[in-house]
Amino acid sequence: MARFTKLVIVLLLINIAVTYLVLLTRNASTGPDRFNIDTDTVIRNNYEETTMQSQDQTASNHRDPYGENHHNSNNTYLHSEDNVNVLVLASMRTGSSFVGEIFKQNKEFLYIFEPLRGLNLKDDDPMLPVLGLEMMNDMYNCNFSTPATNAFLDKLYNARVPLGKRDVVSAWVNKKYCTGWSQKFQFFNRCLNLNSDTAEESCTSFKYKAIKIIRLHDLNSFVYLVRDPKVNLKIINVLRDPRAMMASVIPIAIHNYKAFTKEKTNFVLKKDQLSPESLQRLKTYCAMGMRNYLLGTKGKRVLGNSYFHVRYEDMASDPEKIALQIYEFLGIEFPQRVSEWIQENTNEDMTEHALYAFKTKRNSKETSQKWRHRLNYDLVEEIENTGECARFMEVMGYRKAESQHMLSNMSIPFVL
């Protein structure tokens, strides 16, 4: 069974690679922008080839392949299932940490925060999706005895690791595994080394598992986990206005991804501050965001009813409503504890906190519109005209700015 699973992974990755090569060749005449892809062709090509590899799923081929192109209403809710594994799929600075928290605050969930960092691979390493998917499959099956999961445990749960990093799995940082709680610094002074047996015992005690990642961007990669009945993966895809995302990414890049307070970013960002690295991140985000959204909403034959997309702005406007919709989609009862956490953590001003850029506690409504005061119009125009961003914004319901006056006029909504 393990050999078959690995074979499916390899075949799927080959299919995706071949599709990209075809599209790159087909789009050569459009210029050097390698992210100017025909998304519908990607969906069609990968569907046809993936279906050939999954003959046991032929019954799903009779479903309607096209969902309603409407935000949130396009997602079909599921009946409650005992075995539910969740993937929070997002990009950097899109609000995924908040979505992760609604699982972290649920005692029935084992929540794992960005485990792929434990692989010590760069984002463009071709082995990242291969080893990353293998690691996630093992974690969803509570198997922590494999090389990938052993490396994860060793890098985060041994005596050499700073205790502050152990919160990647908060369920393993408590009185059961740790001693010497510091009220001043808000963490334990000593925790046990976590071996595979202990991790597996803990994992199997939870009813559900949820993993959040921002380093794998292609929804196609997770098809085999969705179709594996042992995993039964449900995907929550968090998407955000690319202008708002870049208003958050650029200051972090300027400060070399270190912690900072609002005082250090109290200036208007200009076009010349968009570094080549940030520009590349933007191109990738818009292209993959478009592709994933269309595959998730129109590729029902591929993903069935396992995809749910969330716009950051809708979540910021009414976080409890969106959290409830997510739980309804999963077929899981919405706990009071999560509701209380949302009330306590979405209405506070944390802008002077040293870890301001990385906190989940903040005024969500204010944060969702802050980008309009942070970006110069020239920079906004550059973002809107980069790669697939204009098309992505149109499909997702984000209005383009036509002037500095329109950008500054807060009575004009930019989320439709």
C-alpha positions in Angstrom: 0.0 0.0 0.0 2.9 2.3 0.9 4.6 1.6 -2.5 1.3 2.4 -4.3 0.9 5.7 -2.5 4.4 6.7 -3.3 3.8 5.7 -7.0 0.7 7.9 -7.1 2.7 10.8 -5.7 5.4 10.5 -8.3 2.9 10.1 -11.1 0.9 13.1 -10.0 4.0 15.3 -9.7 5.1 14.2 -13.2 1.7 15.1 -14.6 1.9 18.5 -13.1 5.4 19.1 -14.3 4.4 18.0 -17.9 1.5 20.3 -17.8 3.7 23.2 -16.9 6.1 22.4 -19.6 3.4 22.3 -22.2 1.9 25.6 -21.0 5.3 27.3 -20.9 6.0 26.3 -24.5 2.5 27.4 -25.5 2.9 30.8 -23.8 6.4 31.5 -25.0 5.2 34.1 -27.5 3.6 36.1 -24.7 6.9 37.1 -23.1 9.2 36.0 -20.2 6.4 35.9 -17.6 6.4 32.2 -16.8 3.3 32.6 -14.6 1.0 33.7 -17.4 -0.7 30.3 -17.6 -3.9 29.0 -19.0 -5.6 27.9 -15.8 -8.5 26.1 -17.4 -6.1 24.0 -19.5 -4.2 23.0 -16.3 -7.5 21.9 -14.7 -8.5 19.9 -17.8 -5.1 18.3 -18.4 -4.6 17.3 -14.8 -8.1 16.0 -14.4 -7.8 13.7 -17.4 -4.5 12.2 -16.3 -5.4 12.0 -12.6 -8.6 10.2 -13.4 -6.7 7.5 -15.4 -4.7 6.8 -12.2 -7.7 6.6 -9.9 -10.1 4.0 -11.5 -11.6 3.3 -8.1 -13.1 6.7 -8.1 -15.1 6.4 -11.3 -18.4 7.0 -9.5 -17.2 10.6 -8.9 -16.9 11.2 -12.6 -20.6 11.5 -12.9 -20.7 14.6 -10.7 -21.2 18.1 -12.1 -17.7 19.4 -12.7 -18.7 23.0 -12.4 -19.5 24.7 -9.1 -21.3 28.0 -8.6 -18.9 30.9 -9.2 -19.9 32.7 -6.0 -18.0 33.3 -2.8 -18.7 30.8 0.0 -22.0 29.6 -1.5 -19.9 27.5 -4.0 -18.9 25.1 -1.2 -21.2 22.1 -0.5 -21.3 21.2 3.2 -20.7 17.7 4.2 -22.4 15.4 6.7 -20.4 14.7 9.8 -17.6 12.1 9.4 -15.6 10.4 12.1 -12.3 10.6 10.1 -11.7 14.2 9.1 -8.2 15.6 8.3 -7.9 19.3 7.5 -5.4 21.2 5.4 -5.2 25.0 5.7 -3.6 25.9 2.4 -2.5 29.5 2.1 0.3 31.9 1.2 2.3 34.2 3.5 0.4 37.0 5.1 -3.1 36.0 3.9 -4.7 35.4 7.3 -4.1 31.7 7.6 -2.9 31.9 11.2 -6.4 33.0 12.2 -7.9 30.0 10.4 -5.4 27.7 12.1 -6.4 29.1 15.5 -10.0 28.0 15.1 -8.6 24.4 15.0 -5.9 25.0 17.6 -8.5 26.2 20.1 -10.6 23.0 19.6 -9.4 20.3 22.0 -10.6 17.6 19.6 -8.0 18.8 17.0 -4.3 18.0 16.8 -3.1 21.2 15.1 0.3 21.2 13.5 1.7 24.6 12.4 3.8 24.6 9.2 5.6 21.3 9.7 7.4 21.5 6.4 9.9 23.9 8.0 11.3 20.9 9.7 12.6 19.6 6.4 15.2 22.4 6.1 14.5 22.8 2.4 14.2 26.0 0.4 10.8 26.8 -1.1 12.1 26.2 -4.7 13.7 22.8 -3.8 12.2 20.2 -6.1 12.2 17.7 -3.2 10.0 19.9 -1.0 6.6 18.8 -2.5 7.8 15.1 -2.6 9.0 15.0 1.0 6.4 17.4 2.2 3.5 15.4 1.0 5.0 12.2 2.4 5.4 13.9 5.8 1.9 15.2 5.8 0.5 11.8 4.8 2.4 10.2 7.7 1.1 12.8 10.1 -2.5 12.5 9.1 -2.1 8.7 9.7 -0.3 9.3 13.1 2.9 7.7 11.8 5.8 9.5 13.4 8.3 6.7 12.8 9.3 7.6 9.3 12.5 9.6 8.3 10.5 12.8 7.5 8.5 12.8 10.7 11.5 11.8 12.8 13.4 14.8 11.4 10.4 17.0 12.4 10.4 15.7 16.0 14.1 16.0 16.3 14.2 19.5 15.1 11.4 20.8 17.3 11.2 18.5 20.3 14.7 17.9 21.7 16.7 19.5 24.4 18.7 21.6 21.9 15.7 23.4 20.5 14.6 26.8 22.0 11.4 26.2 23.9 9.7 29.1 22.1 9.7 27.1 18.9 7.8 24.1 20.4 4.4 25.7 19.9 4.4 24.3 16.4 2.2 21.6 18.0 0.8 23.4 21.1 -0.9 20.1 22.2 2.6 18.9 23.1 3.5 22.0 25.1 1.6 21.6 28.3 1.8 20.2 31.9 1.7 16.6 30.6 5.0 17.0 28.7 6.5 20.1 30.3 7.4 21.6 33.7 8.4 25.0 35.2 5.8 27.4 33.7 7.1 31.0 33.6 4.3 33.5 34.1 6.6 36.3 33.0 7.7 34.8 29.7 4.5 32.7 29.1 6.2 29.3 28.4 7.6 26.3 30.2 11.2 26.1 31.3 11.6 22.4 30.5 9.9 19.9 28.2 10.4 16.2 27.6 12.2 15.0 24.4 9.3 13.8 22.2 10.0 10.4 20.6 7.9 8.7 17.9 6.0 6.4 20.3 4.9 9.4 22.5 3.9 11.4 19.4 1.9 8.6 17.9 0.2 7.9 21.2 -0.8 11.6 21.5 -1.8 11.8 17.9 -4.2 8.9 18.0 -5.9 10.4 21.1 -7.3 13.3 19.0 -10.4 12.9 16.9 -9.3 15.2 14.1 -6.0 16.5 12.7 -5.3 19.9 11.0 -2.1 21.1 9.3 -1.4 24.6 8.1 1.2 25.1 5.3 2.3 28.2 3.3 5.2 26.6 1.4 3.3 24.3 -1.0 1.0 26.3 -3.3 -0.3 23.8 -5.9 -3.8 22.4 -5.0 -3.1 19.6 -7.6 -0.5 18.1 -5.3 -3.1 17.1 -2.7 -5.5 15.3 -4.9 -4.2 11.8 -3.9 -4.7 12.7 -0.2 -8.2 13.9 -0.9 -9.0 10.6 -2.7 -7.3 8.4 -0.1 -10.2 7.2 2.2 -7.7 6.7 5.1 -6.9 10.4 5.0 -10.2 11.9 3.8 -8.6 15.3 3.4 -10.6 18.5 3.5 -8.9 21.6 2.2 -9.5 25.2 3.5 -7.9 27.5 0.9 -7.4 31.0 2.4 -7.2 33.8 -0.2 -6.6 37.6 0.1 -6.5 40.7 -2.0 -2.9 40.7 -3.4 -2.6 44.4 -2.6 -3.3 43.8 1.0 -1.0 40.8 1.1 1.9 42.9 -0.3 1.2 45.7 2.1 2.0 43.2 4.8 4.8 41.3 3.0 6.9 44.3 1.9 7.5 45.7 5.4 8.5 42.2 6.7 10.9 41.9 3.8 12.4 45.3 4.5 13.0 44.2 8.1 14.5 40.9 7.0 11.6 38.9 8.4 12.3 40.0 12.0 9.8 41.1 14.6 8.8 44.8 14.6 6.1 47.2 16.0 3.8 49.5 14.0 6.1 52.4 14.7 8.7 50.9 12.4 6.3 50.7 9.5 4.5 54.0 9.9 5.2 55.2 6.4 3.6 54.9 2.9 5.1 52.1 0.8 6.3 53.1 -2.7 6.8 51.2 -6.0 10.6 51.2 -5.6 10.3 49.2 -2.4 8.9 46.2 -4.2 12.0 44.0 -4.3 12.6 41.4 -7.0 12.0 38.7 -4.3 8.6 40.3 -3.3 7.6 40.7 -6.9 8.3 37.0 -7.6 6.2 36.1 -4.5 3.4 38.3 -5.9 3.5 36.6 -9.3 3.4 33.2 -7.8 0.6 34.1 -5.4 -1.7 35.5 -8.1 -1.0 32.6 -10.6 -1.4 29.8 -8.1 -4.3 31.5 -6.3 -6.2 31.8 -9.6 -5.4 28.2 -10.5 -6.3 26.8 -7.1 -9.6 28.7 -6.9 -10.7 27.5 -10.4 -9.7 23.9 -9.7 -11.4 23.9 -6.4 -14.7 25.5 -7.6 -14.9 24.1 -11.2 -12.9 20.8 -10.9 -15.5 18.9 -8.9 -14.6 15.7 -10.6 -11.1 16.0 -9.2 -11.7 17.2 -5.7 -15.4 16.3 -5.1 -16.7 18.3 -2.2 -13.4 18.5 -0.3 -12.6 22.1 -1.1 -13.7 25.3 0.7 -12.2 28.7 -0.1 -12.2 31.7 2.3 -11.6 35.3 1.5 -9.6 37.0 4.2 -11.8 40.1 3.9 -15.0 38.2 4.6 -13.3 36.5 7.5 -12.2 39.9 8.9 -15.6 41.4 8.5 -17.4 38.6 10.4 -14.9 36.1 11.8 -17.4 34.0 13.7 -19.7 33.6 10.7 -16.8 32.3 8.5 -15.6 30.1 11.3 -19.0 28.6 11.6 -19.2 28.0 7.8 -15.9 26.2 7.9 -17.1 23.9 10.7 -20.3 23.3 8.8 -18.3 22.4 5.7 -16.4 19.9 7.7 -19.5 18.5 9.3 -18.1 19.1 12.8 -19.9 20.8 15.7 -18.8 24.4 16.3 -17.4 24.6 19.9 -18.2 27.4 22.3 -14.5 27.6 23.2 -13.7 28.7 19.6 -16.5 31.2 19.6 -15.1 32.7 22.8 -11.6 32.9 21.5 -12.8 34.7 18.4 -14.6 37.3 20.5 -11.5 37.9 22.6 -9.0 38.0 19.8 -10.5 39.9 16.9 -11.2 43.3 18.5 -7.9 44.3 20.2 -5.2 46.7 19.1 -1.8 44.9 19.2 0.1 47.3 17.0 2.7 48.3 19.7 3.5 44.6 20.5 7.1 43.6 19.6 5.7 40.7 17.6 3.0 42.8 16.0 3.5 41.4 12.5 3.2 37.8 13.6 0.3 38.0 16.2 -3.2 36.6 15.6 -4.8 38.9 18.2 -5.8 42.1 16.4 -8.7 44.2 15.3 -9.7 42.2 12.2 -12.0 44.8 10.5 -9.4 47.5 10.8 -6.6 45.3 9.5 -8.4 44.3 6.4 -8.6 47.9 5.1 -5.3 49.2 6.4 -3.5 48.5 3.1 -5.3 51.4 1.4 -3.4 53.8 3.7 -0.2 52.0 3.4 0.4 51.8 -0.4 1.3 54.6 -2.8 -1.0 54.5 -5.9 1.9 53.8 -8.2 2.6 50.7 -6.1 -1.0 49.6 -6.1 -1.1 50.0 -9.9 2.1 47.9 -10.2 0.6 45.1 -8.1 -2.7 45.1 -10.1 -0.9 44.8 -13.4 1.6 42.1 -12.4 1.2 38.6 -13.9 -2.2 37.1 -13.3 -3.2 39.5 -10.5 -5.7 41.6 -12.5 -7.6 38.4 -13.6 -7.3 36.9 -10.1 -8.7 40.1 -8.5 -11.6 40.1 -11.0 -12.6 36.5 -10.4 -12.3 36.9 -6.6 -14.3 40.1 -6.5 -11.6 42.7 -5.7 -12.2 46.1 -7.3 -9.2 47.8 -9.0 -8.1 51.3 -8.0 -8.5 53.8 -10.8 -6.9 56.8 -9.0 -5.3 57.9 -5.7 -8.6 59.6 -4.8 -10.5 56.4 -5.3 -7.9 54.5 -3.2 -8.1 57.0 -0.3 -11.9 57.3 -0.4 -12.9 54.8 2.3 -16.6 55.0 1.3 -15.8 53.2 -1.9 -15.6 49.4 -1.2 -12.9 47.4 -2.8 -14.3 44.0 -1.9 -17.4 43.2 -4.0 
